[in-house]
Amino acid sequence: MASFAEQIAKDIIDGREFRSLEDAGAAPQAGYDVQFEMLPIVTEAKGGVGGRKIAWNAPALMEKFGMEAPGAAHVFGDDICRGDANLKLADYQNFMMEPEFAAILAVDLAPRAGGWDRESAAEAVSHFTVAFELLDRRNGPAEHAASIIANNVFNAGLCYDPEARLAPADMNPENFTTIVLHDGEEILNKVGGAPQHPLDAVAFLANHFNANGVTPRAGEILLCGSHMPLYPMEHPGKLTMSVEGVGEISFRMG
């Protein structure tokens, strides 16, 4: 009989209904135990690990989910799209998106004495770009952190601008305005939309994965936190994110 982690892996690969942990009071670590156990199965089916994501990295969200730190999960290689992409709504159960800054790693984030911080992360990042995180709720629960973590925090990939190249030294998130359009209608126009400094998000992800015996690798794309709440897309259309001085990314949902 397949283990619970094997069942979760199959659910993610096949896009099946969300499967919750049996213990509704399980702590977040129980979710990570499942997430790392199912990982080899999903990576083999989905082109390896192409990136990582941070989740709930704003104080209000950590409080809502009962977390002492942000959440984290993986982005699989086959789910990454570059530049304009054409997606199919029928491939998802509950499609949602989040606009974010993304860091492209120049070197491996190997364990280091004292851990990673903003300064050391800046030396490890090649550049920043803009990205949409793609998510599929798969009819899952809204607030049970451990179950959400076990299911890879709803990640269904990302789309990013491969031409954008903002140097880490020039990343002052409070100075940038994020604009998101849905079929030409503005749904976000916000200065300083990042939930935390993106280099702090990189440092957190490095320390989190290192603590679990994992080294994020050069070339991986790290999602640094959403600039707006989860945005559902229930009908075909086009979404565009632009940050002047950084880049622009779009995708079409058919």
Secondary structure, 3 states (H helix, E strand, C coil): CCCHHHHHHHHHHHCCCCCCCCCCCCCHHHHHHHHHHHHHHHHHHCCCEEEEEEECCCHHHHHHCCCCCCEEEEEEHHHEEECCEEECHHHCCCEEEEEEEEEEECCCCCCCCCCCCHHHHHHHEEEEEEEEEEEECCCCCCCCHHHHHHCHHHEEEEEECCCCCECHHHCCHHHCEEEEEECCEEEEEEECCCCCCHHHHHHHHHHHHHHCCCCCCCCCEEEEEECCCCEECCCCEEEEEEECCCEEEEEEEC
